[in-house]
Amino acid sequence: MKKVILSLAVGCILISGCSPNYYIPNTQNVPLISEKGEVNITVATVQNQLDFQGAYGLTDKIALQANGSVFFNKNDNEGDGGSGKYFEIGGGYFKPVANGYVFETYGIIGFGNMEIISHQVFLLIRKQLEIFLLI
């Protein structure tokens, strides 16, 4: 039994050490709109990524939200890398619930594409993204 557990542990370590890491998260859009006409715009950048986000209070209860990101082509020393972009848009409901606190919920739809190139595993992935999300 100990040999089985040891073999599984060593196998997990070896497998995880050989896989390339391509996870680059985007920033979260939490607009906290609390009144009609309020605008929240954010632009952020990390490494080879540019995020933009915006929200607008359309009425005293309804807001619009838009998000997007561009991943610039960046190759490492072995030629591995990738690029891509996506865009999301949606609407939601907000309600101030107490002094300084807001309840929000948004439904969004998004589209985009990504390309990942890895010579380590002879891999080329192109993926069209379709995002349907309720936040």
N, C-alpha and C positions, 0 to 999 in steps of 0.2 A: 504494500500500500504506500509506503514511504517513497519507493522508487517511482511509482506512478505520479505522485504529487510533485516530486522533484523534476521528473521529466516534463510534466506540464508547465511548471514554473520556468524551466530553462527554455522550453519551446516558445513560450509567450515572450520572454525577454528577447530571444533571437528574432522572432517575427516582427516585433514592434521596433526593433533597432534598424530594420532594413526598409521600412516604409517611408516614403517621402511625406513631408508635411506641407499641405497646401491650404490649410484653414486660415483665412484672414477675415475676421468678423467686421461687420460694419458697426457704426455707432447707433445707438438706439434713439429714436425720435420720440421724446416725451414732451409735447408742446406745452402742456399746462395752460391752455387757453381758458380764460375765465370770463370774457365779455365779448360782445359784438365789436368787430373792427380791430381786435387785437391781432398782432402779427408776431410770429416767432420764426426767425431765420438763423440757420447754423451752417457753417462751412468748416469742415475738419479734414486734416490730412495726417496720414501715418504711413511711413515707409513709401511704398509705391501705390498708394491708394488715396483717392480724393472723394469725400462724402459731402453731400449737400442735403439739407432738410429744410422744410418750411411748413408752416401751418397758418391758417387764417380763420378767425371767428366770423363766419358768414352771417349768423343770427345770434340771438342771445342763448341758443341751445345747440346749434349746429356749426361744425367746423370742417374745413377741408385740410387735407394733409398731402404732402408730396415728398418723396425721398428718392435719392439716387446715389450711385457710386460708380467710379471709374477705377479700374485696376490697370495700371500701366505695365507694359511688358518689362519684366526684369528677369534676367537670366543669372543663375549662379555660376560658379566656376566650371561645372560640368555641362553647362548649356541647358539645364532644367529651368523652367519658369512658366509663365503664363500671363494672360491678360483677360480683360472682360469688362462688362458694364451691365448695369441694370437700372430700372426706373420703376417706382411704385407711386400710385395715387389712390386716394380714397377719401372717405368722409366719415364723420362720427358725431357723437353726442357728448356734450359736456355739461356739467352742472356744478357750480360752486356749492359745497356742502357745509362749510364752516369758514371762519375767518382764516384765510391763507390756505385752505384745502379745496381741491377740485376733484370731482369724479369725471373720468373720461373713458370712452370706449370708441374704437375706430375699426372699420372694415377697409381693407386695402387690397388692391390687385396690382401685380407687378409683372414685368417682362424683362428679359435680359439674356446675355450669353456669356460663356466662359470658355477659355481655351487653356488647357494644362499640357505642358510638354515635359516629359521625363525620359531622358536617355538611359537612366538607370534601369528602368523596367521596360524600355522600348514602347512607350505609351504616348499616344496623342488622343486627347479627349476634347471633343467639342460638344457642349451641352447647351441647349436652349432651356432657359428657366421660365417657369410660369409659377407665380406665387399667389396663392389665395390665402389670406390670413385674417383672422379676427383677433385684435389685440384688446 
